[in-house]
Amino acid sequence: MKTALQKGLSLFNARRYAAACAQFEEAARLDPGSSQAEVFLAHALQCSGEHRRALSLLRALVKRRPDDGAARAGLADMLCSQGRLAESAAQYERAAVLLDGEPKVLVSLANLQLRLNEKSKARESLEKAVALGAGPEASLLLGELLKSSGDSRQADSLLRQAAERSAPRDRRDALMEGLRRFRANAKLGRWDESFAEADKLLKGGPAQDCIDGLIVTPEPSELQQTLEGLKEFSSAHSKSPWPAFFRACLLSNMGRGDEALREMSRFDKLPARYAWMRCKRGELLMVNRRDYPAAQREYEAALRGAPEFWRARAASAENALCRGAPARAFKTLELLVKAMPAQNKPWAQAAQGRLLLWSGRYAEALACLEPGVQSGVPQALRHRGAALLLLEKWDQARSDLDESLRQTPSDSEALTWRGELKRRRGDFKGALEDLAAARRQDSANPIWSLANGALAKGAMGDAHGMWTDFQNIRRDVLDAFEKAAKTEAKSPAQTDKVRAVLEAGLRLARGMRATNEYLFPVWMRTSHGIKP
């Protein structure tokens, strides 16, 4: 007969989270001396969307059992999933000590240290894990890390171990094994084996979690070698879409969008199982060419082949907003949120929150962004900070933006938002420091950091500096600002007019501080009658 814990696990794996919670609660009642049921209960609550209750339960558990390594590891997992990375690392480190270097905990700690760009610490954790027999995941991570540092001989040995087959326990384990083998073989340049593994995974249907794992991310020093290896493979396998797809992804990341589009020129003839790749082509058409109708056709083609590929629906909604169809954009996201399983909803809600922020609907944006923040969705914390700022909840906004930048110090958009917050609160020197850092990260089109910087300099009595920043803003953008302000500024002596134009421009932008040109229509197409 199954125990309550076993029943709970079966229900959890079947994604019946409410029923699983009841079984885990029963298991905890029957065995109060064990923390296992409470840890599983917390994760079931998290998947049900009860993020705060889940975290509170684990915090209380650790407070009651400070020397329980499994409880601390569970709390670390929860903190990590909710984007609280520094707290999570501290709990993993303590759990590893309490559990005598439990390999799985060390691997989780290493993954987190890699996210925090603490490579030397990650290497130490992984070397301990491998020595303790952690298995292929640790071998893969350590192999990738060593490869990036130039230690190819040891790296290749570890990667070959990671590419070996094992006996998966269930469907999820089989997916993780396939993705691991894909990554290991790709890192070794064994494209035949890597793409064969990818094709095998796609036979089960191109689900989102499968597609998300099929990513090639070489180190900068390996980029050219990877591009050449993919080109060579393509010459010998002209019918395979994989090399063109990955070359397009890499070229796009290198800022070579036109070349990336040429790589995908024949993707309108892809077999159905590869149709999801057309989402990348749509993104390139939208970002690099501003061809919104063509991009939409690509998203629709991707969804015909992979209806579960939710990122294509989110991109389609963003496209609709750029084309001046907000009702269609929000309807698309509303339906997406309803259709997604509970554990994935925060990603769609964060996309919904981002578009609401850009549209000036800040309170609604907050409600949608909250689950994303609690689930650790990238950028959700930054966008929530922006919404809080625009609602003039200064302390909460500062807390979010500080934490967002602690996790990603090079985020130019978060730096701009924090600079704006400091400016609006009278810390002009601090504002200029953040805004200068934002421009160093995004020197191509620093509209919003220049606008805020000019206002900060004006407030400090630096009319010349204010005018210099003002003039460095693109002329078409200044035209939009001046039309919104219903006035023009023609000399540095007109400080009041310069200030009025810049403040009107920031109001016009609403919750937009991204500098991507393809997003300009979102804030230029307004009731002011400005055409993108």
PyMOL commands that set and color helices and strands:
alter all, ss='L'
color gray80, all
select helices_A, chain A and resi 4-13+17-30+36-47+51-64+69-81+85-98+103-115+119-131+136-148+152-162+171-187+191-202+208-213+220-236+242-253+257-263+267-269+272-289+292-305+310-322+326-339+342-358+362-374+380-390+394-407+412-424+428-441+447-459+463-471+475-485+495-509+517-524
alter helices_A, ss='H'
color red, helices_A
deselect
rebuild
show_as cartoon
